Amino acid sequence: MKGKRISEIMFIAFAGLFIAAVVIITLATPQGGFSYFENRSLQNMPEMEKDSLLDGSYFTTMEKFLTDNGAGRTTLLKLKTAYKLFINIKLLNCPVVNDVVVLPDVLLPFNPYETINMETIESQSQSMAENLSEITDLTESYGGKFMYVTVPCQYVSYESRYPWYLNSRREYTEASREALYNALEGSGVTVVDMYDTLTDAEIRNTVNSTVDNHYSIYGAYLTYLAVMEKINETERVHILTEDEFTITPLPNHYVGSRSRKLFDISDVYDTIDILTPKVEIPFSRYDNGKQVAPTVYSMPSNQYEGVLYSLYMGGDIGETVIDTGREELPKILIYGDSFTNAFESIAYYSFGEMRSLDFRHYTEMTLGQYIEMYKPDYVVCIRDYEQLISTSANGCGID
Amino acid sequence: MAFSSITVLAFFLPAVLAVYYAVPSVMRKTRNFVLFGAGFVFYALGGVRFVVLLAVSIVINYAGGLAVSRSKHRKMWLIFDILFNVFLLGYFKYVGFFVSTLNCLGLGLAVHKIALPIGISFFTFQGISYVVDVYKGVSKPQKNLIDAGLYLSFFPQLMSGPIVRYNMVSESLDAKRESLDGFSAGLVRFLIGLGKKMILTNPMEDLANAVFSKSAGELSVSLAWLGIIAYTLQIYLDFSSYSDMAIGIAKMFGFKFPENFNYPYVSKSVTEFWRRWHITLSSWFRDYVYFPMGGSRCSRGRNILNLAVVWSLTGLWHGANFTFVLWGLWFLLLLIIEKFLLKNILNKLPGFLTHIYTMVGVMLGWVLFRSENLSSAVGYIGAMFGFGNGEFLSNEAIYYLRLYLPVIVISIIASLPIKEKLEKYLIECDTKASRFALCWLPKAFALLLLAVSYVELVTGSFRAFIYFQF
């Protein structure tokens, strides 16, 4: 009886101490802020308002605040990820952790299973083709040239690496590619397709990242080369050749979008490189109308800091202007999702002025209005295969 | 607000326990008042706007209890009280459904969206049972408004039951009820429920949601079965874990709640399943609907009619949708077949066959219960029998099986009476080691569950319990 009583007192005391520790640490820890690994803002303490109290949303938000700022949350998330990496890979033989397919040498996205609907794909491709035709017509109306540059994203480059029972999206990739090209037939739209180059197994690990969705600086350079060769079919514009630059890996740890989802505790690592022209050219840079430091790399403050893909051009920005002051050289407008960033950090070198737009952030003008206002010699849209036929944001037409 | 939330686990519950036990145990009424107030605070965590509704329900049922025991017009008061509760439930839960149904006939009535107060299906049923029991003399009326209010708004059972009868708790309202032993046992039960919810239910919910979000044409046979197995486990673990937590918390305050589940998935007939599943609801319908209508002591036709009413209402109670009504009628059909046709055959069949029959019947019912509408349910059942995407084994099913198999196995184990068997074995052993294990193991296990549940709470997203919607 005495032993039972002792066990009961000890049990209640331990449970109470645990809860008390949770409460004290949660309240003592700085609250709100940003979760680096989750790439999102943490919930701040909600403000008490009549409506939110009445409908219960105040306490729902409060619960989110408490879980977001719970004692030891980041450490626990890391421990849980490490546990899942061990259990899922070693015991369950299912290498999917936190929506990342963890292979010995590459981290790939987990693609949800899908049913291919050809009708939808064809209709989307048709809309996309119409948008691209509009932009081509507008650009050519004043003597400019438009190019639609398609680059494989990571799951396309590594589609053969997926375990057989996981979805590599091969079917979707093939279907959307074929449908778009069918829709574009006879439209006069110039397409630069980087599929064959960037999926080549011999150079795949060099031109793609093993820990991030985007291509490496080598992949961006090959894309730049393909675009410049297409431009040089009609006009002579200087191409930055391999003997004119050096590519240097940063000593910093590259935290790719995949490794970030795994709290950077997987065994797969990669480097992030910068391309530096041997002869540098001076330029001014403006982001969203404000002059900023003249650089195309957002360099870390020290070598111990982790680096993200946003190293290139400082990440996604609504509008960026790089003016090299060489008015004799053509002007280029580049728009697209984040694949444009690494490309832009090379492309500015060949043009008098380079402007870039990201319609996920830029809202001041439509693409058509911007082209009419700026009248660039070249308009280049860069999109990855995941967004190949998506007409949202950077898949827009002139309106 | 769910028990499996940081708000309740780390703040609300400890605060209520602290205030409650700070009041000297001789001050019963003050302690009851603390719990009564806590019920309202707990209810307000889900939105303050319906607190008044809860208060009105308490006052009416309290007054109803007094009126049916004293008034000359007892029956009239009884009818009034039942109509009030039915009106409350009907207005908030079923008006939209009935108007939409009438609109199907082309009436073109305006459908006003009415927010559903959490737990209304539970506290209105408790209100009805209280007044009916007082009317029948089963219980004495509660003269103290706070104590009557505490019975109806006691926070462990307020949102999702169990549906407690007044005579089960009436004595505890006045007597000294708390003990170290009870508190410890209650805490163990609460933490086991919390662990069940956080560790087993949530993964099963993820799996079931992933499968049920697909159209029937995308489902292979294996994926459809995997999805319904996951949902079968989810709904049991979810609801029984809530009951565990409710029973556990009540015990920490010295109240004894009735059991709501008795391992329903070991049943060898659907009749047995319903004796083990949501026991407090089944017995409520039996005592307050089925028996007053004549039960089974009547002609076969009348008996079937009585059963049809009960099972239609049972289905409708779970949700204002025809899928729920059909779910109830599906069980009516199985129960009638068992009662009038299969009774002797089932007794002669090997146990594993009757168990398979029961589980298939129950799972088909869960398809109706889980599906958004009838056509989805029919499509899903079709996919279970090969009329989905035509495949038997799909890559997706293999992926989910690899990922979830251990949790499925543990969930199945958690749905079986293994704990009871182990306890019985240890008691029978009666050695020093077995006594030590009986004393320490459940508590150590509960503490481990507390730690793991906390990890799941802060690292996962908040999930609502299924039975909150009822």
Interface residues (C-beta under 8 A of the other chain):
Chain A: G3 K4 R5 S7 E8 I9 M10 F11 I12 F14 A15 G16 F18 I19 A20 V22 V23 T26 L53 L54 D55 G56 S57 F59 T60 M62 E63 K64 L66 T67 G70 A71 G72 R73 L76 L77 L79 K80 N88 L91 L92 N93 C94 V96 Y113 T115 W164 Y165 L166 N167
Chain B: M1 S5 I6 T7 L9 A10 F11 P14 A44 L45 G46 G47 V48 R49 A115 L180 D181 F183 S184 L187 V188 L191 G217 E218 N389 S394 N395 E396 I398 Y399 R402 L403 L405 P406 F436 C439 W440 K443 A446 L447 L450 A451 Y454 V455 L457 V458 T459 S461 F462
